[in-house]
């Protein structure tokens, strides 16, 4: 399935918090994704915070994909993969249009 240029541009330019500042998602590294996964995993608890586990897992999945593909940043990953991962990471809202 081909990804629209508009959708991928929106995802890559979406601002996320990493390394103490707001940064475009496309600039994040495997280390950034791993740190975000660790932060989220530390927040997992009982009740409503248990929902955070799926986001922590998605960020870990992103870090592993960056390492596996030897990509320096998110922007170098396959665009179809990014479109499927973005809602799981809350880079775009789940169920929203992409």
N, C-alpha and C positions, 0 to 999 in steps of 0.2 A: 504494500500500500504506500503510495507516495504521500509525503507530508507537504502540506501547503507552506509556502515561504512565509506567509503572514503568521501562521501558528508557531513555527519554529523560531522566528524572530522575536515574537512575544515571549516565548519561553526563555530564550537565551538572554534577553534583556531584562527579564523580571529581576527585581532587586531582592536579595536575600542577605541575611546577616551572617558574616563570617570574618574571622580574624579581627574582631573588634570594630567592624564597619559594615555599612551596607554596600554590597557589591553585586554586579550583574551575575546571574546564575551561570552563564556561559564561561565566566572567568574562574569558577571554582576548580580546585584541584582534588586529587584523591585524598590528600591529607585534610582538606577542608570538609569533605564529605564524611570522612571517618570521624573527625572531631564532632560534627553535627550529630552523627549516629550515637556517639558516646554521650553527648549532652542529653539527648532524648532518652536514651536507655536509662540514664541516671534518674530521670523524672518519672519513670514507670512505677506505679504503685497499685493500690486497690481502687475499685470504683471507677470514676471517670478518667483518672490518669492511666488506667490500663489501656485505654484507646491509643495512647502514645506509642505503644509497642510496634504497631504496624508502620508508623512513620519512621521509627528508629531502624526497623528492618529495611525499609526502602532506601534510607540514606546509606546503610551498610552495603546494600546491593549496588548502589551507585558507586561507592568507593571501590568495590571489587571490580566492577565493570571498567572503571578508569584504569585500574592496575592491569587488568587482563588485556585490555586493548592498547596499553602503553600510551594512552592519551595524556597530554600534559594538562588539559583543561576539559571541562564539560563540553565546550563548543566543538571539540574534535570527535565526539561520539556520534554514532549513527542517529540521525534525526528521528526516524521512526521509533527507536528505543526511547529517546528523550520525550517524545510525545506521550508514550505509554507510561513512563516513569513520573513525569511532572505532577500529575494529580496525586500519586502515591506519596510524593515528597511534600505536597502542599505548595509547590512552586506555582501551580495554577490550582484553582479550587476544584475538588473532585466533583464530577458531574457537570462542570461548566463547559462551555464550548471552547474548542482549542483552535 
